[in-house]
């Protein structure tokens, strides 16, 4: 270390603790010691920039040391004097101080000086290295409007620090990003077919029908696997397509219980965790959840979780990782683009939900889960609440077939606008089982299999290629092995530029490299070759897939086209319908059918509003044990909420609204109860109610006219009879 730096640090540590923070000492360590030869180039830039950023907050505390040691020289802000340069190298202006850069160079090569000019004197060593990197990547256009040193210097440094962060987060740095982008853009301009040389076929998988013995066995097997599973929820998008400005996770799945999407997912995981503890006798089992957010959703998601006390999850059980953005690309040469609103900021765009894989590696989550003995990872999407019905059977199929990756699928009509899970075999013998979009599958089949392309199987009425729901199951040890491979979890990227004309050289608007989570098989093929075991589980659509993604306007248009509306209102109705179907198939319940309704121009079938909390039953076996065959009768206008592990029904006849909620330690048997009241109903919005965003996206509100409510919190065993009298065992009857 240089003598001057030793003197500076020696004087610094003599200060009272109140005058200087640990962070300041930490930052000065990085600045004064300057050289990070043992750190990768892009990481070095990031840490150097962060050290200076921390240091800038502490300048007011260390001025005495600065002046005493002579390590820095004071000038008015943004003013740099050439006579302050010494043989050690250039000085760096920083908020009224001029700091010597850590670089040992006295002059820069001409190609850098020609672009940066006098601004080399106002950049730190890390920032200068970043600027040189950009110039090496042919991004010198970013500096063309920079004024001379002393003008807007903080903004210049701010831009370079943004680049440092972006460079540190992308594996291989921005040099790798630009290199990939140029290759992909060249292939796009040339119109190269990514499936050239491949022929499609149907991969290995299983089709399960709810209510069958095969389904029940898959659930039982899946429960064993679930006790060693972690869950990942991809939630990077706002509800703009729905007509909602907030995060989709905060929207109620249904108005009957008013539980949000996030609460539905967490409630299920916690109920599953309790079932695992009960069946195994191991009270330490903990099922973790990771949520991937974005810049748009991160703060709102954290606030939602905080407001609800982690929804009952333990500290560290629920974690958040944030999706990265990447520089926008302005042309086929992969030139970066400056923001329209800020000439000192790069325009950036989301990299895609495929980032979730790399983040699970980068944050140490996948490695930690494997170390803790987990064996499976289940990926969920943000607004498809029915997916919870697929978790156990899909895990069961994965475990029974030793699948490394398993995609939950639904039956799909030929040429339907949905991706399909397809096995692709190349002429060289390599195989790839992956999602292929509908507009690629049909031409591929016509070119290599049959002139008819994608056609329905006459026996099933559906295409043999199942529809992808983008809910995935991975075998964790294999998943982590692939993550830790050469590409460090970066899923094979693609580029989708919108060209101005047939020359395919200029873009209508900036593009970027993107990646999708369902393309992970490409990484598996690279790391595992043909030994990768990838399959699918096809389940009834009614039980596992009902996304809420469209506004009421789009939903109404879809109705006219004969396409499912996929609105929050239709998803709510389908949520009730799935519960009804399960009750009918498993318990032979007598439930009146749904009837067509229309709200805000969106038509769908609406039956009784039945909500079974996961605390009541997770598996089909539990459901059959809680409700006797033919014990439940419900009219189509009724509302029923069952919340509590200890509820059993011997006989219930409902025409109205009934809410039953019991806490832990309570058991309640319903024997011959009949409920008749005005109940609850959906009502179209008034003009005033229409102005509330959360109302408008559904087109209705819930009116609670009359309810029979049974709530028991005192531990014990209870029975409610046909007269509505609740009695506690060994105690006298009591009317509640």
TARAPE-V724008 format. One record per residue. N is the residue number from 1. RES is the residue in three letters. NEAR is the number of other C-alpha atoms within 10 Angstrom. D_CENTER is the distance of its C-alpha to the mean C-alpha in Angstrom with 1 decimal. Layout:
BEGIN
[[N RES NEAR D_CENTER] [N RES NEAR D_CENTER]]
END
This chain:
BEGIN
[[1 UNK 8 46.2] [2 UNK 8 48.4] [3 UNK 7 51.0] [4 UNK 13 49.7] [5 UNK 18 46.2] [6 UNK 13 47.9] [7 UNK 15 50.0] [8 UNK 20 47.1] [9 UNK 17 45.0] [10 UNK 13 48.2] [11 UNK 16 48.9] [12 UNK 21 45.3] [13 UNK 12 45.3] [14 UNK 10 48.5] [15 UNK 14 46.8] [16 UNK 9 46.3] [17 UNK 9 42.8] [18 UNK 7 42.6] [19 UNK 12 43.0] [20 UNK 17 40.2] [21 UNK 15 36.8] [22 UNK 9 35.4] [23 UNK 14 32.8] [24 UNK 20 35.7] [25 UNK 18 37.3] [26 UNK 13 34.1] [27 UNK 23 33.7] [28 UNK 20 37.3] [29 UNK 14 37.1] [30 UNK 20 34.7] [31 UNK 25 36.7] [32 UNK 19 40.1] [33 UNK 13 39.4] [34 UNK 17 37.7] [35 UNK 14 37.5] [36 UNK 14 34.3] [37 UNK 8 35.6] [38 UNK 7 33.7] [39 UNK 11 30.3] [40 UNK 12 28.7] [41 UNK 17 29.6] [42 UNK 24 26.2] [43 UNK 18 25.6] [44 UNK 21 29.1] [45 UNK 26 28.6] [46 UNK 22 25.5] [47 UNK 20 27.4] [48 UNK 23 30.5] [49 UNK 26 28.9] [50 UNK 19 27.3] [51 UNK 20 30.7] [52 UNK 19 32.4] [53 UNK 14 29.9] [54 UNK 16 30.6] [55 UNK 22 34.3] [56 UNK 15 34.5] [57 UNK 11 33.8] [58 UNK 18 36.7] [59 UNK 17 39.5] [60 UNK 11 41.5] [61 UNK 15 41.9] [62 UNK 18 43.2] [63 UNK 14 45.6] [64 UNK 13 48.6] [65 UNK 20 47.4] [66 UNK 20 46.5] [67 UNK 13 50.0] [68 UNK 14 51.8] [69 UNK 19 50.4] [70 UNK 13 50.7] [71 UNK 16 47.3] [72 UNK 20 46.2] [73 UNK 17 48.3] [74 UNK 18 48.0] [75 UNK 15 48.2] [76 UNK 12 47.2] [77 UNK 15 43.4] [78 UNK 19 42.6] [79 UNK 19 46.1] [80 UNK 23 46.7] [81 UNK 12 50.2] [82 UNK 9 51.1] [83 UNK 7 53.7] [84 UNK 14 51.1] [85 UNK 16 50.2] [86 UNK 11 51.6] [87 UNK 8 51.8] [88 UNK 13 48.5] [89 UNK 18 46.5] [90 UNK 25 45.1] [91 UNK 27 44.3] [92 UNK 25 41.1] [93 UNK 28 41.2] [94 UNK 25 38.8] [95 UNK 16 39.4] [96 UNK 15 43.2] [97 UNK 22 43.3] [98 UNK 27 43.8] [99 UNK 21 42.1] [100 UNK 25 43.2] [101 UNK 24 40.6] [102 UNK 21 40.1] [103 UNK 16 41.0] [104 UNK 11 44.4] [105 UNK 13 45.0] [106 UNK 11 47.7] [107 UNK 11 47.1] [108 UNK 12 44.3] [109 UNK 9 44.8] [110 UNK 10 46.0] [111 UNK 13 42.8] [112 UNK 19 40.8] [113 UNK 14 43.7] [114 UNK 11 44.2] [115 UNK 19 40.6] [116 UNK 24 40.1] [117 UNK 16 43.8] [118 UNK 15 44.6] [119 UNK 20 40.9] [120 UNK 22 41.0] [121 UNK 24 42.9] [122 UNK 28 40.2] [123 UNK 28 37.3] [124 UNK 26 36.5] [125 UNK 27 36.6] [126 UNK 27 32.8] [127 UNK 25 32.6] [128 UNK 22 35.5] [129 UNK 19 34.0] [130 UNK 22 30.9] [131 UNK 26 33.2] [132 UNK 21 35.1] [133 UNK 17 32.0] [134 UNK 21 31.1] [135 UNK 18 34.7] [136 UNK 13 34.6] [137 UNK 16 31.7] [138 UNK 15 33.8] [139 UNK 17 31.9] [140 UNK 20 35.1] [141 UNK 15 34.7] [142 UNK 21 32.4] [143 UNK 18 35.5] [144 UNK 9 38.1] [145 UNK 9 38.1] [146 UNK 19 38.1] [147 UNK 15 41.3] [148 UNK 14 43.6] [149 UNK 20 42.9] [150 UNK 17 43.3] [151 UNK 13 41.5] [152 UNK 14 37.9] [153 UNK 21 37.4] [154 UNK 17 34.6] [155 UNK 15 32.6] [156 UNK 21 33.3] [157 UNK 20 32.1] [158 UNK 17 29.0] [159 UNK 19 28.1] [160 UNK 24 28.8] [161 UNK 22 26.8] [162 UNK 15 23.7] [163 UNK 22 24.5] [164 UNK 27 24.9] [165 UNK 18 21.4] [166 UNK 21 20.0] [167 UNK 24 22.4] [168 UNK 19 21.5] [169 UNK 18 17.8] [170 UNK 18 18.2] [171 UNK 18 19.8] [172 UNK 16 23.4] [173 UNK 18 23.3] [174 UNK 22 23.8] [175 UNK 17 26.8] [176 UNK 12 24.6] [177 UNK 18 22.3] [178 UNK 20 25.5] [179 UNK 13 27.1] [180 UNK 17 24.4] [181 UNK 23 24.2] [182 UNK 18 28.0] [183 UNK 14 28.1] [184 UNK 20 25.5] [185 UNK 24 27.1] [186 UNK 16 30.5] [187 UNK 14 29.4] [188 UNK 18 28.0] [189 UNK 16 31.2] [190 UNK 11 33.3] [191 UNK 10 31.5] [192 UNK 11 30.9] [193 UNK 10 29.6] [194 UNK 10 26.8] [195 UNK 15 28.1] [196 UNK 10 31.7] [197 UNK 12 33.5] [198 UNK 21 31.1] [199 UNK 18 32.2] [200 UNK 22 29.8] [201 UNK 16 30.3] [202 UNK 15 28.6] [203 UNK 19 26.9] [204 UNK 15 27.4] [205 UNK 20 25.7] [206 UNK 16 26.5] [207 UNK 17 26.9] [208 UNK 18 27.0] [209 UNK 13 28.6] [210 UNK 19 28.0] [211 UNK 16 31.2] [212 UNK 11 32.7] [213 UNK 11 33.7] [214 UNK 14 31.4] [215 UNK 21 28.4] [216 UNK 20 29.7] [217 UNK 15 30.2] [218 UNK 20 26.7] [219 UNK 26 25.5] [220 UNK 19 27.9] [221 UNK 20 26.9] [222 UNK 22 23.2] [223 UNK 24 24.0] [224 UNK 17 25.6] [225 UNK 21 22.5] [226 UNK 26 20.1] [227 UNK 22 22.1] [228 UNK 22 20.9] [229 UNK 26 17.2] [230 UNK 24 14.0] [231 UNK 21 10.7] [232 UNK 21 7.1] [233 UNK 20 4.8] [234 UNK 24 1.6] [235 UNK 24 3.6] [236 UNK 24 5.3] [237 UNK 19 8.3] [238 UNK 17 11.5] [239 UNK 21 13.8] [240 UNK 14 16.3] [241 UNK 15 16.9] [242 UNK 24 17.7] [243 UNK 18 20.1] [244 UNK 17 18.2] [245 UNK 12 17.7] [246 UNK 18 15.5] [247 UNK 22 11.9] [248 UNK 25 11.4] [249 UNK 24 10.6] [250 UNK 17 14.1] [251 UNK 20 15.9] [252 UNK 19 18.1] [253 UNK 27 17.7] [254 UNK 21 21.5] [255 UNK 17 24.2] [256 UNK 21 26.3] [257 UNK 16 24.5] [258 UNK 12 22.4] [259 UNK 17 19.4] [260 UNK 19 16.1] [261 UNK 20 13.0] [262 UNK 24 11.7] [263 UNK 21 15.3] [264 UNK 20 15.7] [265 UNK 23 13.0] [266 UNK 21 14.5] [267 UNK 19 18.0] [268 UNK 18 17.6] [269 UNK 23 16.5] [270 UNK 19 19.3] [271 UNK 18 21.8] [272 UNK 23 21.0] [273 UNK 22 21.5] [274 UNK 19 24.8] [275 UNK 19 25.9] [276 UNK 23 25.4] [277 UNK 16 27.5] [278 UNK 12 30.1] [279 UNK 12 30.5] [280 UNK 12 30.6] [281 UNK 10 32.4] [282 UNK 11 30.0] [283 UNK 12 29.0] [284 UNK 9 26.9] [285 UNK 16 24.1] [286 UNK 22 20.7] [287 UNK 21 17.4] [288 UNK 23 14.6] [289 UNK 22 11.1] [290 UNK 20 8.4] [291 UNK 23 5.6] [292 UNK 23 3.7] [293 UNK 25 5.6] [294 UNK 21 8.2] [295 UNK 14 11.9] [296 UNK 15 12.0] [297 UNK 21 10.0] [298 UNK 21 10.5] [299 UNK 12 14.1] [300 UNK 16 13.8] [301 UNK 24 11.2] [302 UNK 15 13.4] [303 UNK 11 16.4] [304 UNK 17 15.4] [305 UNK 17 14.9] [306 UNK 11 18.2] [307 UNK 10 20.1] [308 UNK 10 19.5] [309 UNK 12 20.4] [310 UNK 18 17.2] [311 UNK 17 18.0] [312 UNK 14 20.5] [313 UNK 18 18.4] [314 UNK 11 20.4] [315 UNK 9 20.0] [316 UNK 11 17.7] [317 UNK 14 16.4] [318 UNK 19 13.2] [319 UNK 15 11.6] [320 UNK 16 9.3] [321 UNK 18 8.5] [322 UNK 18 8.5] [323 UNK 24 8.0] [324 UNK 20 11.6] [325 UNK 21 13.9] [326 UNK 23 16.9] [327 UNK 26 20.4] [328 UNK 23 21.4] [329 UNK 27 24.2] [330 UNK 20 27.3] [331 UNK 21 29.3] [332 UNK 21 29.9] [333 UNK 18 30.9] [334 UNK 26 27.4] [335 UNK 21 28.8] [336 UNK 26 26.4] [337 UNK 21 26.6] [338 UNK 20 27.4] [339 UNK 13 26.0] [340 UNK 10 28.3] [341 UNK 8 28.4] [342 UNK 11 28.9] [343 UNK 17 31.0] [344 UNK 22 29.8] [345 UNK 20 26.1] [346 UNK 21 24.3] [347 UNK 20 22.3] [348 UNK 20 18.7] [349 UNK 17 15.9] [350 UNK 19 12.2] [351 UNK 19 12.3] [352 UNK 21 9.8] [353 UNK 22 6.5] [354 UNK 22 9.2] [355 UNK 23 8.9] [356 UNK 28 6.8] [357 UNK 20 10.2] [358 UNK 21 12.3] [359 UNK 22 10.6] [360 UNK 20 11.2] [361 UNK 18 14.7] [362 UNK 18 15.4] [363 UNK 11 14.6] [364 UNK 11 16.7] [365 UNK 16 14.4] [366 UNK 25 15.1] [367 UNK 20 18.7] [368 UNK 13 19.0] [369 UNK 20 17.8] [370 UNK 19 20.3] [371 UNK 11 23.0] [372 UNK 10 22.6] [373 UNK 12 23.3] [374 UNK 23 20.1] [375 UNK 21 20.4] [376 UNK 26 17.4] [377 UNK 25 13.6] [378 UNK 23 11.9] [379 UNK 23 8.5] [380 UNK 23 7.8] [381 UNK 17 6.8] [382 UNK 23 7.1] [383 UNK 24 10.8] [384 UNK 21 12.5] [385 UNK 24 14.3] [386 UNK 23 16.8] [387 UNK 22 14.6] [388 UNK 18 16.0] [389 UNK 23 19.3] [390 UNK 22 18.3] [391 UNK 22 17.1] [392 UNK 25 20.6] [393 UNK 27 22.3] [394 UNK 31 19.8] [395 UNK 32 20.0] [396 UNK 25 23.7] [397 UNK 26 23.9] [398 UNK 30 22.1] [399 UNK 20 24.4] [400 UNK 13 27.5] [401 UNK 16 27.0] [402 UNK 14 25.7] [403 UNK 22 22.8] [404 UNK 22 20.8] [405 UNK 25 18.1] [406 UNK 25 18.1] [407 UNK 29 16.5] [408 UNK 28 16.9] [409 UNK 30 19.1] [410 UNK 23 21.3] [411 UNK 20 24.8] [412 UNK 22 25.0] [413 UNK 20 28.1] [414 UNK 23 29.5] [415 UNK 18 28.4] [416 UNK 15 25.8] [417 UNK 12 23.2] [418 UNK 17 20.4] [419 UNK 23 19.4] [420 UNK 28 21.4] [421 UNK 27 21.2] [422 UNK 26 24.2] [423 UNK 22 26.2] [424 UNK 22 27.6] [425 UNK 17 30.7] [426 UNK 15 32.0] [427 UNK 11 35.7] [428 UNK 8 35.6] [429 UNK 9 34.5] [430 UNK 12 30.9] [431 UNK 20 28.3] [432 UNK 22 24.7] [433 UNK 28 22.8] [434 UNK 22 19.9] [435 UNK 25 18.6] [436 UNK 24 21.3] [437 UNK 18 21.1] [438 UNK 18 23.9] [439 UNK 13 25.8] [440 UNK 14 26.0] [441 UNK 23 26.8] [442 UNK 19 29.9] [443 UNK 16 31.6] [444 UNK 21 30.8] [445 UNK 19 32.5] [446 UNK 13 35.4] [447 UNK 15 36.0] [448 UNK 13 36.0] [449 UNK 14 36.5] [450 UNK 13 38.1] [451 UNK 12 39.2] [452 UNK 11 37.7] [453 UNK 17 34.1] [454 UNK 22 31.6] [455 UNK 17 33.6] [456 UNK 16 33.3] [457 UNK 13 34.8] [458 UNK 8 37.9] [459 UNK 6 37.5] [460 UNK 10 34.0] [461 UNK 13 33.8] [462 UNK 16 30.4] [463 UNK 19 29.5] [464 UNK 21 29.5] [465 UNK 28 26.2] [466 UNK 29 23.5] [467 UNK 29 20.7] [468 UNK 26 17.1] [469 UNK 26 14.5] [470 UNK 17 11.6] [471 UNK 24 11.3] [472 UNK 24 12.4] [473 UNK 28 14.6] [474 UNK 23 15.8] [475 UNK 21 19.0] [476 UNK 24 17.9] [477 UNK 20 21.2] [478 UNK 18 21.0] [479 UNK 24 17.4] [480 UNK 21 18.2] [481 UNK 16 21.5] [482 UNK 21 19.9] [483 UNK 26 17.3] [484 UNK 16 20.4] [485 UNK 14 22.4] [486 UNK 11 23.7] [487 UNK 16 20.5] [488 UNK 19 18.6] [489 UNK 25 15.4] [490 UNK 23 15.5] [491 UNK 26 15.0] [492 UNK 17 18.0] [493 UNK 17 17.6] [494 UNK 16 19.3] [495 UNK 19 20.8] [496 UNK 12 21.5] [497 UNK 23 24.2] [498 UNK 14 26.1] [499 UNK 17 29.7] [500 UNK 12 32.5] [501 UNK 10 35.1] [502 UNK 8 36.2] [503 UNK 9 36.8] [504 UNK 18 33.1] [505 UNK 16 33.4] [506 UNK 18 32.2] [507 UNK 16 28.9] [508 UNK 12 28.8] [509 UNK 13 25.9] [510 UNK 21 24.1] [511 UNK 22 21.6] [512 UNK 26 19.4] [513 UNK 26 18.1] [514 UNK 21 14.9] [515 UNK 21 13.1] [516 UNK 19 11.3] [517 UNK 20 9.7] [518 UNK 20 12.6] [519 UNK 17 15.1] [520 UNK 23 15.0] [521 UNK 24 18.5] [522 UNK 17 20.0] [523 UNK 21 19.4] [524 UNK 26 20.8] [525 UNK 18 23.7] [526 UNK 15 24.5] [527 UNK 18 24.4] [528 UNK 15 25.8] [529 UNK 15 27.7] [530 UNK 15 28.9] [531 UNK 11 28.4] [532 UNK 19 24.7] [533 UNK 19 24.6] [534 UNK 25 22.0] [535 UNK 26 22.4] [536 UNK 28 21.1] [537 UNK 24 21.7] [538 UNK 24 22.8] [539 UNK 24 22.8] [540 UNK 15 24.3] [541 UNK 17 22.2] [542 UNK 17 23.4] [543 UNK 23 21.9] [544 UNK 24 18.4] [545 UNK 26 17.3] [546 UNK 26 17.6] [547 UNK 22 14.8] [548 UNK 23 15.5] [549 UNK 22 15.1] [550 UNK 22 18.7] [551 UNK 24 21.2] [552 UNK 27 24.4] [553 UNK 16 26.2] [554 UNK 17 24.2] [555 UNK 25 24.4] [556 UNK 23 28.2] [557 UNK 16 28.5] [558 UNK 18 26.7] [559 UNK 16 29.1] [560 UNK 12 32.0] [561 UNK 10 30.7] [562 UNK 9 30.3] [563 UNK 11 26.6] [564 UNK 18 24.3] [565 UNK 28 23.4] [566 UNK 24 19.7] [567 UNK 26 20.1] [568 UNK 26 19.1] [569 UNK 29 22.8] [570 UNK 25 22.9] [571 UNK 26 19.8] [572 UNK 23 21.6] [573 UNK 21 24.7] [574 UNK 24 23.1] [575 UNK 24 21.7] [576 UNK 21 25.3] [577 UNK 22 26.7] [578 UNK 20 24.6] [579 UNK 19 26.0] [580 UNK 24 29.4] [581 UNK 18 29.4] [582 UNK 19 28.5] [583 UNK 24 31.3] [584 UNK 17 33.7] [585 UNK 15 33.1] [586 UNK 20 33.0] [587 UNK 21 35.5] [588 UNK 18 37.5] [589 UNK 20 36.9] [590 UNK 17 38.9] [591 UNK 20 36.5] [592 UNK 15 37.6] [593 UNK 15 35.7] [594 UNK 18 33.6] [595 UNK 12 35.2] [596 UNK 9 34.1] [597 UNK 12 33.1] [598 UNK 16 32.1] [599 UNK 18 30.5] [600 UNK 18 30.0] [601 UNK 15 31.0] [602 UNK 25 28.3] [603 UNK 20 30.0] [604 UNK 19 28.8] [605 UNK 14 30.4] [606 UNK 21 30.3] [607 UNK 23 31.8] [608 UNK 25 32.0] [609 UNK 27 29.2] [610 UNK 24 28.6] [611 UNK 20 25.9] [612 UNK 19 25.9] [613 UNK 20 23.9] [614 UNK 22 22.5] [615 UNK 22 25.1] [616 UNK 22 27.7] [617 UNK 24 26.7] [618 UNK 22 23.9] [619 UNK 19 25.9] [620 UNK 21 28.5] [621 UNK 13 31.1] [622 UNK 12 30.5] [623 UNK 18 30.7] [624 UNK 17 34.0] [625 UNK 15 35.3] [626 UNK 19 34.5] [627 UNK 23 35.9] [628 UNK 17 39.2] [629 UNK 19 39.8] [630 UNK 17 40.8] [631 UNK 18 40.6] [632 UNK 21 38.3] [633 UNK 16 39.5] [634 UNK 24 37.5] [635 UNK 18 38.5] [636 UNK 17 36.2] [637 UNK 22 36.3] [638 UNK 24 35.4] [639 UNK 25 32.5] [640 UNK 24 31.9] [641 UNK 19 29.6] [642 UNK 21 29.9] [643 UNK 20 28.3] [644 UNK 23 29.7] [645 UNK 23 30.2] [646 UNK 20 34.0] [647 UNK 23 34.5] [648 UNK 21 36.6] [649 UNK 19 38.2] [650 UNK 17 41.7] [651 UNK 20 42.3] [652 UNK 19 40.7] [653 UNK 17 41.8] [654 UNK 22 39.6] [655 UNK 20 40.4] [656 UNK 24 38.7] [657 UNK 26 36.0] [658 UNK 22 35.6] [659 UNK 17 33.2] [660 UNK 16 33.7] [661 UNK 20 32.0] [662 UNK 22 33.2] [663 UNK 17 32.1] [664 UNK 14 32.2] [665 UNK 13 35.7] [666 UNK 18 36.7] [667 UNK 19 37.7] [668 UNK 23 38.7] [669 UNK 20 40.5] [670 UNK 21 40.9] [671 UNK 18 44.2] [672 UNK 18 45.6] [673 UNK 17 43.9] [674 UNK 16 44.3] [675 UNK 20 42.4] [676 UNK 15 43.6] [677 UNK 15 42.5] [678 UNK 15 41.3] [679 UNK 21 37.7] [680 UNK 21 34.6] [681 UNK 19 34.1] [682 UNK 15 31.9] [683 UNK 12 33.7] [684 UNK 17 33.2] [685 UNK 19 32.6] [686 UNK 11 35.5] [687 UNK 8 35.6] [688 UNK 7 34.7] [689 UNK 15 31.7] [690 UNK 18 30.4] [691 UNK 11 29.9] [692 UNK 11 27.2] [693 UNK 15 23.8] [694 UNK 19 22.3] [695 UNK 16 25.5] [696 UNK 20 25.7] [697 UNK 21 22.5] [698 UNK 24 24.1] [699 UNK 23 27.7] [700 UNK 22 29.0] [701 UNK 18 29.2] [702 UNK 15 30.2] [703 UNK 13 33.7] [704 UNK 14 34.7] [705 UNK 12 38.4] [706 UNK 15 39.4] [707 UNK 18 37.8] [708 UNK 16 39.1] [709 UNK 13 37.1] [710 UNK 15 37.5] [711 UNK 12 36.0] [712 UNK 18 37.3] [713 UNK 11 36.3] [714 UNK 11 39.5] [715 UNK 12 39.2] [716 UNK 13 41.6] [717 UNK 15 42.3] [718 UNK 20 42.8] [719 UNK 18 44.0] [720 UNK 22 44.1] [721 UNK 17 46.8] [722 UNK 15 47.8] [723 UNK 12 49.4] [724 UNK 18 46.1] [725 UNK 13 47.6] [726 UNK 20 45.4] [727 UNK 19 47.4] [728 UNK 15 46.5] [729 UNK 11 48.0] [730 UNK 8 51.3] [731 UNK 8 51.3] [732 UNK 8 53.0] [733 UNK 14 51.2] [734 UNK 10 49.4] [735 UNK 9 48.3] [736 UNK 12 44.9]]
END
